[in-house]
């Protein structure tokens, strides 16, 4: 991920049962090409030994304030100077109390006093402990002091009870880390994103749809949220976790999607239409399941409203972005749509299996984590991007939108 690549991240582990999840968090952060080191409390070592984290991080684990590194470095000071962000996960009531009150009596609390970078605190404990007035008071102090709190999830706890207090999944903690390290260049902007397919029901158990996974639109919504935008995501039926901290509107048919877009477009600065909207719907959906009978039956289809075309007619000073997945004549088709729908940028790509060498621009884009796209701009400029993770395509698109604003 663009904004945490090559960053120095420290995971601070205190003595809670969820310490085992920190091993997976470490691996996830490493996969983003960031450097990870670990600072542990003595009690954390009862749950997962320092050796585990030393082996995973490939670096010494800092557990003792009074030990010296190879070159007589003072670790809590030197590491603090080199660190771009700290994640305390799990954060027990004890370490939360220490940080809130400036206490430094072990490696982790001393290190945390020395750092000046963003610190994410991930509380994890039994629900009664979490809800205790003193713990809540300390968490409020941390928020006021500028710490970033990743709220614990609700669910079954290791102590056999159920309630709020679970350490969020490592993916969510990583997402919040990326949020903390991303520039907030879209702060104050309201962005509407559409994603996924639509379903046009033929009868209650059958529909016309397409294989859009929604991954591109979700990646854009996530990237925009990371960069400070106020994001609404209008989504067709997909199998994806909703991004954190955005407004979700779930839809099924093109008609639902149109309504959701028109209801939410007011005050939007930017609208990005990634959704693969069905152009037609059955003229009349059967109320009951259609039974097998004749050898041949026909389906009469009726055109759906073109949502983006309607938005383009009433564009005002909104930025409008479309997507065009084509099987042939990408440039011509995409440029036609850009003009017809009054867009600022259209993101084009060729889809389908490659059948010969001339097809080497094609990628089976549906459902993949990567995409090879071309940006066509309103002023006639064209930019070819290499095959990239959809997250990176999302950021590249947001970068170009930010440039439009400057220009
Ligand atoms: N779009 C839309 N409403 C529709 C159809 C498409 O808002 N009813 C939007 C899509 O979200 C996308 C862009 O228009 O951003 C281009 O979609 P596409 O299906 O490629 O274009 P169409 O205009 O439907 O043209 P065709 O199907 O003939 O290629």
Boltz pocket constraint, residues with backbone or C-beta under 6 A from the ligand:
constraints:
  - pocket:
      binder: B
      contacts: [[A, 254], [A, 273], [A, 274], [A, 275], [A, 276], [A, 277], [A, 278], [A, 279], [A, 304], [A, 305], [A, 306], [A, 307], [A, 308], [A, 309], [A, 321], [A, 322], [A, 323], [A, 324], [A, 325], [A, 337]]
      max_distance: 6.0
